[in-house]
Amino acid sequence: MADSVQTPSKRVCHSNVEEERGLEDIDRISDLPDSVLCHVLSFLPTKMSVATSVLSKRWIDLWTIVPALSFSYTEFTDRFVDPVYKVLAMFQAQTIHQFSLDFIPIATVDDAHIDKWISAAIKCSVQELSLKLNFCSPRGPLVRLHGHVFASKTLVCLKLFGGVFVGVPANVCLSSLRILQLERVWYANDGSFNRLLSNCPILEDLIVERAWYDNILALDINVPSLKRINVKSASSGADACKLLINAPLLERIELSDTMIWNVQVEDLSNLVEAIIDMEGTRELIKEMGNVKFLSLSEDAFSSIYYDSTKLPAFCNLVCLEITTRCEDWHYLAALLKYSDNLKALVFHIIVPLYHLGRKCDMSLPETVQKRVSVSLQTLKLTGFCDQDCNWKLVRYVLKNAGLLKQMKIGTSLRLQKRGRRLKNLLMYPRASMACEIVFFNDSSGQEYHL
């Protein structure tokens, strides 16, 4: 009798266990509103989104109202056409926020199929359209965009990659487009590119990547609303090209197209950040007086050699990043001549092969001393190696930078193992006793202690 009677404490304990098990069995995710679940599914490829229909009755038709469709050859392999049509036939959402096609061109996927799929997306007021063709070989353009793409009033973002033929009609008008990405596409002529840009009245972001088959002789970027621009080349085989920029609201510019032989700009008074990795940019750099963040590759840095006296006063420059050889360090004086507000300096050191194993007594010129001492707070070095010039550079900055807070030095694994040599660096005289010296591995970026 006594064994069959539970004490109150045991009954409460047993009840708690059952309650916990019940909580574990509750499908909390399925109880979320459709809007939340659709938002989560929009981050998945469409094939995975459709696969959730087998979870329960709650999920059977949920994928049909997800406002994002993404089709990739990695999911559908050699069967691409039928699944896309099947999904579009069952799709029930009134609007499409994102529509993405990413595939390797095959015979069964032609202009007619692409046109029907894109037309369906445009009818659903698509906002972001991405079309990517992955070429196995340079066989020429395979997909021609039809006129309705360039007449969409809802497109906010248009991204075209690979073998897309861009022949812009006369009646183009992308009144809502803010982001345009054109990478390795085919243009009918110069007029197609220029006409496309001139009919994007609120365009803010532009990315252009030229390929070896690019046939444009002049990139004329005349967009009053443009704020960010990135022009690059996919290979060195592209034809030489002229770049013309008229974008008075431009805030950020990144140029890395080695085949642009001439750059002309109208107004860069609002420019905040510039990343330049190409030659022939001397005139461009002269217009960057208001820039705050400036990054120059070795080729770009060489652009100031020939006429450094006409460089502007970089009154707003707070961060400078340069890649250069030690024998060119004396040109840094011209760049820093009027950079009284410089707070951060990033040095990517290049050691020429003819310097390896030889004594090198190069160092920064004395005229740099004032610029280093009045404002510099952080210095980052990459490519630091066991050369006399490298050690002199560190000693020089530590001795003169009275406001320096941190010096970060990137080394190879080989030099990292020579801890005793690096420890001597910690004993160098410092103008700023608050300066912290940090070492990191150039390859991994991981910091290490001696």
Disulfide bonds with the S-S distance in Angstrom:
none
